[in-house]
Amino acid sequence: MKSIGIIGAGLMGRVVAINAINNGYQTTLFEKKDLSILDSASRTAAGMISPIAEVENESPKFYEWGKYSLSRWSDICSQINMKDGFYRNGSLLVSFKQDQASFDDFDREVNSKLQLSKDEFLYLNSTDLSNIEPQLNSEFSNGIFLPNEAHICCDTFIQHSTTFLKNNLYNLFEKVEAYSENDEYIHCAGQNFNFDWIVDCRGLAAQNNIENLHGIRGETIHLHCKDVCLNRPVRLMHPRYQIYIVPRKDHKFVIGATSIISEDFSNISVQSTLELLSAAYSVSPSFAEARILEARVNCRPTLSHHMPTIQRRHQTIYVNGLYRHGYLLAPFLGDQLFDIIRTGTSKLYENYH
């Protein structure tokens, strides 16, 4: 049986570990924190899987990669016995009349990059909006519905993947630092561990190994509001920032938007808090009675081109730079990685080498 050692149990590390186990590898996972109390970018994320919506500011490749990931998420959730928390209800984009230019810019940019069918990209008027999401602000005059997009509850995924991994890993090392020594073996707690393959998914902790890797600070606020019901993520188009509101079970919501070039992990700022909450209130005035559950802050690893990277060096493969696209790209990257292990190359790998 082939062996694989994975460093880092964030989203990418978990997807790789799940794949490895289901492909019959003797799988060992190293995580510097507690596996079940993960404090990584994967927990701070809103969990949107939006291959069309993200193309506005990214390469058209994100659309194809994201579509692939959408097709794989159901399998991954099934493998870890996650029966709830993955939703394919589409996503919705709206704007106020004074911000129509931002809405039009999105429309123009996406359609210049992609050849979308009418079933993938639907224009809605005010009546359509009221029918699809009755609790939206009535001042929204039009919108765009992307029916094939999805979202996942990050906490639910972390909970179920933790249980699956603890039950199926060959070995697990928690609360210890680990790294690939000379790209040939894993050094951890004064010991060296040899594997047929090593996969480094440490995010920002791999800055010494990946050139130009840096952090983009992201902030989210979690609300509970029994008076609001949304069926899908809603993005508010705005000239300065695009807020998103992502529903969770039991009238809970994740509000986010911020992308700050910084590796500051301190608490959320007053400015971000005011902007996120005021924008949420503008999307649905019923949020006035919402209760703030918590704010989460993390720094997402990225490269200068905001594209992910897969780099192979000897027995070690580095997967990094997912930025704000973790849940959109992780299944695709995980499968590309195993293409490298099986055949020595992959389509994504060739793009960078």
Summary of the structure (lengths in Angstrom):
residues: 353
radius of gyration: 20.3
end to end distance: 29.6
largest distance: 64.7
contacts: 1202
relative contact order: 0.19
helix: 36%
strand: 28%
